[in-house]
Amino acid sequence: MQGLGYLEETVLLLILSMDDEAYGFSVSEAYKKHAGKSISISAIHSVMSRLEKKGLIKSHMGGATAERGGRRKRIFEATAQGKEVITEIKVSRQKLWSLIADLS
């Protein structure tokens, strides 16, 4: 299994949850909503760059939009390898959680 840091894992999960709308700003907004913390778009781009280098996500340029002043945005999606890695992480975590009887 490929090792991922907490932020890499979280960003990969967010990208998987966003279908075709995962780009820098949308991922940073989703992070704020679900993690309850702000993160800069440059930090998100840095994480997505690392994930892409690891082969866990891929990107393509979306169409230009008027609200972006005619600029295009880079859209990210998980690769088959990314889906496999996140599934392995989920299984591993579930095994560990099953070892804990009660947290109260």
Residue pairs with C-beta under 8 A, 6 or more apart in sequence:
1 85
1 88
1 89
1 92
2 54
2 56
2 85
4 12
4 56
4 85
4 89
7 43
7 47
8 47
8 50
8 51
9 86
9 89
10 31
10 35
11 27
11 31
11 44
11 47
11 48
11 51
12 51
12 56
12 57
12 78
12 82
12 85
12 86
13 86
14 22
14 27
14 30
14 31
14 34
15 22
15 27
15 48
15 51
15 57
15 76
15 77
15 78
15 82
16 78
16 82
16 83
16 86
17 30
18 26
18 27
18 30
20 75
20 77
21 75
22 75
22 76
22 77
23 62
23 73
23 74
23 75
23 76
24 41
24 44
24 45
24 48
24 73
24 74
25 41
25 73
27 44
27 48
27 76
28 38
28 39
28 40
28 41
28 43
28 44
31 37
31 39
31 44
32 38
32 39
48 57
48 59
48 76
51 57
51 82
52 58
52 59
52 76
55 79
55 81
55 82
56 78
56 79
56 81
56 82
56 85
57 76
57 77
57 78
57 79
57 82
58 76
58 77
58 79
59 74
59 75
59 76
59 77
60 74
60 75
61 72
61 73
61 74
61 75
62 72
62 73
62 74
62 75
63 72
64 70
64 71
64 72
65 71
65 72
65 73
78 86
